[in-house]
Amino acid sequence: METEKNQMLTLDSRKRLTLTLVENVESFSDEEVVLKTALGGMTIKGSSLKIEDLSVQNGNIVVSGKIDKMDFVEIKEKHSFFQRLFR
């Protein structure tokens, strides 16, 4: 049985984003931050973006700047050719 994970997202005045359950920062620039979280992928878009705080051990991140858009993406497991063939 899989336990449900609760992710907390706080957006303060579209200038400061705090997020939990972060597993990895895939990429970042001043216009885009791409994250892998325990619940899937997330892309944050805006301008003058900065990672103020990152604790992968605790799974927390704080991003500041002008946040214009957030997208959530489900990460699908990749299966090899043989795994798909013998399902």
C-alpha positions as CSV (number, residue, x, y, z in Angstrom):
1,M,0.0,0.0,0.0
2,E,1.4,3.4,-1.0
3,T,1.3,6.2,1.5
4,E,0.0,9.5,0.4
5,K,2.6,12.3,0.3
6,N,1.5,15.8,1.2
7,Q,3.3,18.6,-0.6
8,M,3.2,22.2,0.6
9,L,3.4,25.1,-1.9
10,T,3.3,28.7,-0.7
11,L,3.3,31.6,-3.1
12,D,3.7,35.0,-1.5
13,S,2.7,38.0,-3.8
14,R,4.0,36.1,-6.9
15,K,7.5,37.0,-5.6
16,R,8.5,34.1,-3.3
17,L,7.7,30.4,-3.7
18,T,8.3,27.8,-1.0
19,L,7.9,24.2,-2.0
20,T,8.4,20.9,-0.1
21,L,9.1,17.3,-1.3
22,V,11.8,18.5,-3.8
23,E,14.1,15.7,-4.9
24,N,16.2,17.4,-7.5
25,V,16.8,20.7,-9.4
26,E,16.9,19.5,-13.0
27,S,17.9,23.0,-14.4
28,F,17.6,26.6,-13.5
29,S,18.1,30.1,-15.0
30,D,16.9,33.5,-14.3
31,E,13.7,32.7,-16.3
32,E,13.0,29.1,-15.5
33,V,13.5,26.6,-12.7
34,V,12.8,22.9,-13.5
35,L,12.3,20.6,-10.5
36,K,11.7,16.9,-9.8
37,T,9.5,16.4,-6.7
38,A,8.1,13.4,-5.0
39,L,4.8,14.0,-6.8
40,G,6.2,14.7,-10.3
41,G,7.9,17.4,-12.2
42,M,7.4,21.1,-11.8
43,T,8.4,24.1,-14.0
44,I,8.5,27.6,-12.6
45,K,8.7,30.5,-15.2
46,G,9.2,34.2,-14.6
47,S,12.0,36.7,-14.6
48,S,14.9,37.5,-12.2
49,L,14.4,34.0,-10.6
50,K,16.8,33.0,-7.9
51,I,17.1,30.0,-5.7
52,E,17.3,31.5,-2.2
53,D,17.4,28.3,-0.3
54,L,17.7,24.7,-1.2
55,S,17.8,21.7,1.1
56,V,17.6,18.4,-0.9
57,Q,18.1,16.5,2.4
58,N,14.9,18.1,3.8
59,G,13.2,18.4,0.4
60,N,12.6,22.2,0.6
61,I,13.3,25.0,-1.9
62,V,12.7,28.8,-1.9
63,V,12.6,30.6,-5.2
64,S,12.3,34.4,-5.4
65,G,11.8,36.8,-8.3
66,K,8.8,37.6,-10.5
67,I,6.9,34.3,-10.8
68,D,4.6,34.3,-13.8
69,K,3.7,30.6,-14.3
70,M,3.9,27.2,-12.6
71,D,3.4,23.9,-14.5
72,F,3.0,20.5,-12.9
73,V,4.1,17.4,-15.0
74,E,3.5,13.8,-14.1
75,I,6.8,11.9,-14.5
76,K,6.2,8.5,-16.1
77,E,8.4,5.6,-15.4
78,K,10.7,4.7,-18.3
79,H,10.7,1.0,-19.2
80,S,13.2,-0.7,-21.3
81,F,12.2,-2.5,-24.5
82,F,12.2,-5.9,-22.8
83,Q,10.2,-4.6,-19.8
84,R,7.5,-3.4,-22.1
85,L,7.6,-6.6,-24.2
86,F,7.2,-9.0,-21.2
87,R,4.5,-7.1,-19.2
